[in-house]
Amino acid sequence: MGDHHSTLPQQEEQLATTEPKPELPSPATEQHEQHAPTTTDATPEGETEESDLIPNNDTDPIPGDSTARPQEDDNRDEVGDHDIDGHRDSSSSAGARSHFSVDLSIDTSDADTSDADSALGDIGHPSSSVSVTSSIYKFVEEYGRTYHAYKEGKYPLPNDIPEQERLDLQHSIAVRLFGGLAVAPLKNPKRVLDIGTGTGIWAIEFATEHPESEVIGTDLSPIQPDYVPPNCQFLIDDAEDEWLFSSPFDYVHSRFMVSAFSNFPRVFQSAYDNMAPGGVIEFQEYSARLQAVDDTLKGTAIELWSNRVLEAVSRAGKDGLCCHKFKQQMLDVGFVDVVEKRFALPGNAWARGAEEKMLGTMQLENMMEGIQGMSMNLFNKVLGMSREEVELFLMDVRKDMRNRHIHFYYVLYSVYGRKPL
Ligand SMILES: C[S@@+](CC[C@H](N)C(=O)[O-])C[C@H]1O[C@@H](n2cnc3c(N)ncnc32)[C@H](O)[C@@H]1O
C-alpha cells in the first residue's frame, strides 16, 4: 500500500480501493449549545461558557464521604449515569438532535468490581500492516515505538500498530459518544476531506455510508489500509502547509488533532478557502483538562498527568485547550452558524448506566493503551523527565485511572459551522 501514498502537497492521487469497514440557537450568525456534565465541578480553566452547565437533578448522592480521597481499592464499585437527553444512538448523523444535556452520576448500586466490562464486546478494529517502500515509510524509531518520517518530529505520538489499534478503538468511542460520524447536520456532501485521518477509519466509514461522496483523508503517516471503498483515497500531507486541492470541499472534518496543530486558525482559514459556499466544517476534539463530578480528582496522579500534558503541549507550541477557542476562531475566518457542543466521557466504569459503563470501560482501555505514546515524547523531550521517571509516573496514573472512586471524565467538543452562500 505504501507506495500508493503521495507526499506531493495536495495532489489528489487515488491510492487503493475496497473494504472498509456530529445546536444551539444564538444571535444571528451564531449558534451555541452546551452538553456538559451537570455537576458542580465542571468548569475548565479559562472556559467561561461552562457556567451554562445544566444542573443534574438525577444525580445520585455520592455514597458516604464523597469528598474523601479516593480509595485505591478498586473492588468496590461506584459508577455513574451519563445521559444525553435519554438517547444516544450509533447512526451516522447526530445533527438531528436539537438539544442535549449530559448527566454523569455515580452509580452506587453496581457490585461489579472488575476493570473491564464483560459487556464490552468487540471494540477494537485491527489495522492493516504497512509495507515500507520509500522514505515516508522509514519510520523513526524511539522509545520502542515508531514515529512518522514525513515532517519528522512534528507530531509527538507514535504511528505503530499498537497506536493504530488504539486510534481505531478511540474511533469507536467517538462514534458512540457523538452518536455518529458527524455531529453537524449534513446534506449529502459531494466532496469530503478528513484532515489528520490516522488509520483512515473515519474516512472509510464515511465513504461507505455515503457512496455519493468522494472522501479524501490526509495525514503525515501512511498508515491507511490498502483496501478502501472506491470513493475514498488518502494523501500524505501536512495540513498546516498551504492547501492546493483542485476542487472545493462540501464537508471538512478533523478529529483529535490537539497535539498536532500549533495554528488552528491557519487550518480553519485553509479550510474556508478550499470549501464550496454552504460547505460545512466540523472539528471534534478533546479538551486536555480533565474534569470530575466531585473532588475525587484532586491530588491524584491523573490530575497531575493532565496538568503536565497541558504544560508540555504548551511548551511545544500547542494548546491543550484549543477546542475551547474553535468556535470564535471559526467565526473569525468567516464561518457562520457556528455551533459548539460538548460531551462528557467517563474515565472508567464509575458512572451509572450501561452505556456510560461501556464508554468508560472503552475509554479506560484507550488510555491504558495510549498513555505511554501520548506522554513519553512530550514528558521526556519537552519536560525533561527521564524515561524511567515517565514510566514510573505513568504506573501511578494508570492505577488512578482504573480507580472507580475517582469520578473523572474527559470533555469532548464538536464545533461546526458553514461557509456562507
Ligand atoms: C490522534 S490522531 C487522530 C487520527 C484520526 N483523526 C482519528 O480521529 O482517528 C492524529 C493524527 O493526525 C496526524 N497529523 C499530525 N499532524 C498532522 C499534520 N500537520 N497534517 C496532517 N496530519 C497530521 C497524525 O499523524 C495522526 O495520524
The ligand as an SDF file (V2000), in Angstrom:
LIG
                    3D

 27 29  0  0  0  0  0  0  0  0999 V2000
   -4.7030   11.4160   17.3580 C   0  0  0  0  0  0  0  0  0  0  0  0
   -4.5350   11.0160   15.6480 S   0  0  0  0  0  0  0  0  0  0  0  0
   -6.2220   11.1640   15.0910 C   0  0  0  0  0  0  0  0  0  0  0  0
   -6.4740   10.3750   13.8570 C   0  0  0  0  0  0  0  0  0  0  0  0
   -7.9060   10.4540   13.3150 C   0  0  0  0  0  0  0  0  0  0  0  0
   -8.3030   11.8420   13.0420 N   0  0  0  0  0  0  0  0  0  0  0  0
   -8.8710    9.8250   14.2460 C   0  0  0  0  0  0  0  0  0  0  0  0
   -9.6620   10.5280   14.8960 O   0  0  0  0  0  0  0  0  0  0  0  0
   -8.8450    8.5880   14.3440 O   0  0  0  0  0  0  0  0  0  0  0  0
   -3.7660   12.4390   14.9250 C   0  0  0  0  0  0  0  0  0  0  0  0
   -3.3420   12.1780   13.5050 C   0  0  0  0  0  0  0  0  0  0  0  0
   -3.0000   13.4260   12.8860 O   0  0  0  0  0  0  0  0  0  0  0  0
   -1.8480   13.2340   12.1140 C   0  0  0  0  0  0  0  0  0  0  0  0
   -1.1740   14.5310   11.9760 N   0  0  0  0  0  0  0  0  0  0  0  0
   -0.4400   15.1740   12.9140 C   0  0  0  0  0  0  0  0  0  0  0  0
   -0.0220   16.3660   12.4510 N   0  0  0  0  0  0  0  0  0  0  0  0
   -0.5070   16.4850   11.1830 C   0  0  0  0  0  0  0  0  0  0  0  0
   -0.4080   17.4770   10.1810 C   0  0  0  0  0  0  0  0  0  0  0  0
    0.2810   18.6020   10.3920 N   0  0  0  0  0  0  0  0  0  0  0  0
   -1.0350   17.2690    8.9980 N   0  0  0  0  0  0  0  0  0  0  0  0
   -1.7150   16.1160    8.7800 C   0  0  0  0  0  0  0  0  0  0  0  0
   -1.8470   15.1370    9.6900 N   0  0  0  0  0  0  0  0  0  0  0  0
   -1.2450   15.3110   10.8850 C   0  0  0  0  0  0  0  0  0  0  0  0
   -1.0470   12.1990   12.8530 C   0  0  0  0  0  0  0  0  0  0  0  0
   -0.1390   11.5560   12.0070 O   0  0  0  0  0  0  0  0  0  0  0  0
   -2.1450   11.2790   13.3750 C   0  0  0  0  0  0  0  0  0  0  0  0
   -2.4110   10.2620   12.4850 O   0  0  0  0  0  0  0  0  0  0  0  0
  1  2  1  0
  2  3  1  0
  2 10  1  0
  3  4  1  0
  4  5  1  0
  5  6  1  0
  5  7  1  0
  7  8  2  0
  7  9  1  0
 10 11  1  0
 11 12  1  0
 11 26  1  0
 12 13  1  0
 13 14  1  0
 13 24  1  0
 14 15  1  0
 14 23  1  0
 15 16  2  0
 16 17  1  0
 17 18  1  0
 17 23  2  0
 18 19  1  0
 18 20  2  0
 20 21  1  0
 21 22  2  0
 22 23  1  0
 24 25  1  0
 24 26  1  0
 26 27  1  0
M  CHG  2   2   1   9  -1
M  END
$$$$
